[in-house]
Amino acid sequence: MKYYTLLILFIAGGWLARAQEPLSLSDAIAIGLDKNYDIRIEKRNVDVATNNNSWGEAGILPSISLDLQSQNSIRNQQSDNQFFGGQLFPGFELNDQRAYALTPSLQVSWLIFQGNKAIISKRRLDQLQAESMQNADVVVSNTLQAIILAYYMAALEKERLDAFEKQLALSRDRYDYTNTKYEMGSAVTTDLLLEENNYLTDSANYINQMLTYHNAIRALNVLLVSDDINKDYTLTDDLKLEEYDYQYEDLEAVMLSENVDLKKIYISQSILETQVRQSRADLFPTVRLNGGYNWNRSVSDLTSATYIGPNPDYENPPEPLVSKSGTYFANFTLSFNLFNGGKVNRAIRNSIVQEDIGNLRIDQLETSLKRSLSEAYERYQIRKQLYGINALNERSAATNLSISQEKFKGGTINSFDYRVVQNNHLAATNQKLQALYNLIDSKVELMRLTGGLISENGSVSDQ
């Protein structure tokens, strides 16, 4: 038995020997909002949508380009004998003719009017940015719910571990007491074996519960993106009862105005409405301005050219011939789509259909959320009653355990009966803790449905 005791102490001490820092629920939420992978990914998506939300992306600004073209050539020219007007003109060769040209140009292209499509596009970019931020709020809300429940799950398993530890301590004391009586000859072997069996059973239960607690801590560390997945904490916020007198009508009104999923689909619907306006803008003509300036410098160099021909007096120009020119231009283009197979009208009709589908999805989501809220509200009320029942049961079991402990020491009840009372108290304690966690879970679910997690902890736009 000493070996098993030392083994249990070694297993428990190995984990408890780790440095434990205090961690409150608010600290866990702050760490999760800063480090959680899903939240960080959505924040980067918001950055992309914010970066795209500009007038330049909408197409209202002109495009300006600067070009520089250089042309260089060497030409060898040969002319054969030709008859013209009844006379023979002898041919000639003029080789190594060199030409250079440099042409910089500045061009401006500006779509001046297209049925206000650029303004509509900018509005759509605003909506896309808002939609991206609302998507992030949905992820934040879900992650907050996961962090809160993971924190309280770890707290639940820690309190269960404490309950199993108390059970183990009672079994150890009872075994030591029975062993002393056995050595003095006042207890039989069956009594000692019974207490030894109880002690070993409670030892196994304690070790299994320790594993469950460790796994709960690891799950919390995953959400907090801890560098050490096995990092342990002193959880400063215990499981505690905070009863709220919720009214269903008030919850429903808040949900319909603050639920993050509804806010997201409302923004998505506004994007569909903007898409209808954008499709109709294609019915209007377009006016485009193209302007710019071209400058050209050309050099024709015949100073090194070689001449072969009938003219003995030919001489190359003493210097290269230089030509310069500059051209300004500004042109307007009016374009009106008379017919393109009905593509514009089909696009308009399709966008209207998509808008109608969006309205149906809003109605569908509202109906689904009302059902979820009704279920969550009833679940909260039932779990509140169940917690009250389990709390009374645990209190009665604790009183019974205290009385039975005195009776066992006085010899008025046997080990079997006392063990039953002890197990009943442990079961009642675990049921009370589970009922309390279930009540907290229902409360957090109500907060998520009504947007309370975001309003209390901040949205992505607030960070």
ChimeraX attribute file (.defattr): number of C-alpha atoms within 10 A of each C-alpha:
attribute: neighborCount
match mode: 1-to-1
recipient: residues
	/A:1	11
	/A:2	7
	/A:3	8
	/A:4	12
	/A:5	13
	/A:6	11
	/A:7	13
	/A:8	16
	/A:9	11
	/A:10	12
	/A:11	12
	/A:12	14
	/A:13	11
	/A:14	10
	/A:15	15
	/A:16	12
	/A:17	9
	/A:18	12
	/A:19	10
	/A:20	13
	/A:21	12
	/A:22	11
	/A:23	15
	/A:24	16
	/A:25	16
	/A:26	12
	/A:27	11
	/A:28	21
	/A:29	22
	/A:30	15
	/A:31	16
	/A:32	26
	/A:33	24
	/A:34	14
	/A:35	15
	/A:36	20
	/A:37	16
	/A:38	16
	/A:39	22
	/A:40	17
	/A:41	13
	/A:42	21
	/A:43	22
	/A:44	13
	/A:45	17
	/A:46	23
	/A:47	15
	/A:48	13
	/A:49	20
	/A:50	17
	/A:51	12
	/A:52	17
	/A:53	20
	/A:54	16
	/A:55	15
	/A:56	13
	/A:57	14
	/A:58	18
	/A:59	17
	/A:60	20
	/A:61	14
	/A:62	14
	/A:63	13
	/A:64	13
	/A:65	10
	/A:66	12
	/A:67	10
	/A:68	11
	/A:69	10
	/A:70	12
	/A:71	10
	/A:72	11
	/A:73	11
	/A:74	14
	/A:75	12
	/A:76	12
	/A:77	12
	/A:78	13
	/A:79	12
	/A:80	10
	/A:81	10
	/A:82	11
	/A:83	10
	/A:84	8
	/A:85	6
	/A:86	7
	/A:87	8
	/A:88	10
	/A:89	14
	/A:90	13
	/A:91	13
	/A:92	16
	/A:93	16
	/A:94	17
	/A:95	17
	/A:96	18
	/A:97	17
	/A:98	18
	/A:99	18
	/A:100	15
	/A:101	17
	/A:102	16
	/A:103	17
	/A:104	15
	/A:105	18
	/A:106	15
	/A:107	17
	/A:108	15
	/A:109	18
	/A:110	17
	/A:111	18
	/A:112	18
	/A:113	16
	/A:114	19
	/A:115	19
	/A:116	16
	/A:117	21
	/A:118	22
	/A:119	16
	/A:120	17
	/A:121	22
	/A:122	20
	/A:123	19
	/A:124	21
	/A:125	22
	/A:126	18
	/A:127	20
	/A:128	21
	/A:129	22
	/A:130	20
	/A:131	22
	/A:132	24
	/A:133	23
	/A:134	25
	/A:135	22
	/A:136	26
	/A:137	26
	/A:138	25
	/A:139	20
	/A:140	27
	/A:141	27
	/A:142	18
	/A:143	21
	/A:144	23
	/A:145	19
	/A:146	17
	/A:147	25
	/A:148	20
	/A:149	19
	/A:150	21
	/A:151	26
	/A:152	23
	/A:153	22
	/A:154	25
	/A:155	23
	/A:156	21
	/A:157	23
	/A:158	22
	/A:159	18
	/A:160	23
	/A:161	22
	/A:162	15
	/A:163	19
	/A:164	24
	/A:165	19
	/A:166	15
	/A:167	21
	/A:168	21
	/A:169	15
	/A:170	16
	/A:171	23
	/A:172	21
	/A:173	13
	/A:174	20
	/A:175	22
	/A:176	15
	/A:177	15
	/A:178	23
	/A:179	21
	/A:180	14
	/A:181	15
	/A:182	15
	/A:183	10
	/A:184	9
	/A:185	10
	/A:186	10
	/A:187	15
	/A:188	13
	/A:189	11
	/A:190	9
	/A:191	18
	/A:192	20
	/A:193	14
	/A:194	16
	/A:195	23
	/A:196	20
	/A:197	14
	/A:198	19
	/A:199	24
	/A:200	18
	/A:201	13
	/A:202	22
	/A:203	23
	/A:204	15
	/A:205	17
	/A:206	23
	/A:207	17
	/A:208	14
	/A:209	20
	/A:210	22
	/A:211	14
	/A:212	17
	/A:213	21
	/A:214	19
	/A:215	16
	/A:216	21
	/A:217	23
	/A:218	20
	/A:219	20
	/A:220	27
	/A:221	23
	/A:222	19
	/A:223	23
	/A:224	21
	/A:225	16
	/A:226	16
	/A:227	9
	/A:228	10
	/A:229	15
	/A:230	17
	/A:231	17
	/A:232	21
	/A:233	17
	/A:234	13
	/A:235	19
	/A:236	12
	/A:237	14
	/A:238	15
	/A:239	19
	/A:240	12
	/A:241	12
	/A:242	9
	/A:243	11
	/A:244	10
	/A:245	6
	/A:246	13
	/A:247	9
	/A:248	13
	/A:249	9
	/A:250	10
	/A:251	18
	/A:252	18
	/A:253	11
	/A:254	15
	/A:255	24
	/A:256	18
	/A:257	12
	/A:258	18
	/A:259	23
	/A:260	27
	/A:261	22
	/A:262	21
	/A:263	20
	/A:264	19
	/A:265	19
	/A:266	17
	/A:267	18
	/A:268	21
	/A:269	21
	/A:270	17
	/A:271	21
	/A:272	22
	/A:273	18
	/A:274	19
	/A:275	22
	/A:276	19
	/A:277	19
	/A:278	22
	/A:279	20
	/A:280	18
	/A:281	19
	/A:282	20
	/A:283	16
	/A:284	15
	/A:285	14
	/A:286	19
	/A:287	16
	/A:288	17
	/A:289	16
	/A:290	17
	/A:291	16
	/A:292	17
	/A:293	15
	/A:294	17
	/A:295	15
	/A:296	16
	/A:297	15
	/A:298	19
	/A:299	16
	/A:300	17
	/A:301	20
	/A:302	20
	/A:303	16
	/A:304	15
	/A:305	18
	/A:306	15
	/A:307	18
	/A:308	13
	/A:309	14
	/A:310	12
	/A:311	10
	/A:312	8
	/A:313	5
	/A:314	10
	/A:315	12
	/A:316	14
	/A:317	12
	/A:318	10
	/A:319	11
	/A:320	16
	/A:321	13
	/A:322	13
	/A:323	11
	/A:324	12
	/A:325	10
	/A:326	12
	/A:327	10
	/A:328	12
	/A:329	10
	/A:330	12
	/A:331	10
	/A:332	14
	/A:333	12
	/A:334	10
	/A:335	12
	/A:336	13
	/A:337	11
	/A:338	9
	/A:339	8
	/A:340	8
	/A:341	8
	/A:342	9
	/A:343	11
	/A:344	17
	/A:345	15
	/A:346	12
	/A:347	17
	/A:348	20
	/A:349	15
	/A:350	15
	/A:351	21
	/A:352	18
	/A:353	14
	/A:354	17
	/A:355	21
	/A:356	15
	/A:357	14
	/A:358	20
	/A:359	16
	/A:360	12
	/A:361	15
	/A:362	18
	/A:363	12
	/A:364	12
	/A:365	15
	/A:366	17
	/A:367	12
	/A:368	12
	/A:369	20
	/A:370	17
	/A:371	12
	/A:372	15
	/A:373	21
	/A:374	16
	/A:375	13
	/A:376	19
	/A:377	20
	/A:378	14
	/A:379	18
	/A:380	24
	/A:381	16
	/A:382	14
	/A:383	21
	/A:384	21
	/A:385	14
	/A:386	18
	/A:387	21
	/A:388	15
	/A:389	15
	/A:390	21
	/A:391	19
	/A:392	14
	/A:393	19
	/A:394	22
	/A:395	16
	/A:396	14
	/A:397	21
	/A:398	19
	/A:399	13
	/A:400	16
	/A:401	21
	/A:402	13
	/A:403	13
	/A:404	20
	/A:405	18
	/A:406	12
	/A:407	14
	/A:408	16
	/A:409	12
	/A:410	10
	/A:411	10
	/A:412	9
	/A:413	14
	/A:414	14
	/A:415	15
	/A:416	12
	/A:417	11
	/A:418	18
	/A:419	19
	/A:420	12
	/A:421	20
	/A:422	22
	/A:423	15
	/A:424	18
	/A:425	23
	/A:426	21
	/A:427	16
	/A:428	21
	/A:429	23
	/A:430	21
	/A:431	20
	/A:432	22
	/A:433	23
	/A:434	19
	/A:435	21
	/A:436	25
	/A:437	22
	/A:438	20
	/A:439	25
	/A:440	23
	/A:441	21
	/A:442	22
	/A:443	21
	/A:444	21
	/A:445	22
	/A:446	24
	/A:447	20
	/A:448	24
	/A:449	25
	/A:450	24
	/A:451	24
	/A:452	20
	/A:453	25
	/A:454	21
	/A:455	13
	/A:456	9
	/A:457	17
	/A:458	15
	/A:459	18
	/A:460	20
	/A:461	12
	/A:462	6
	/A:463	9
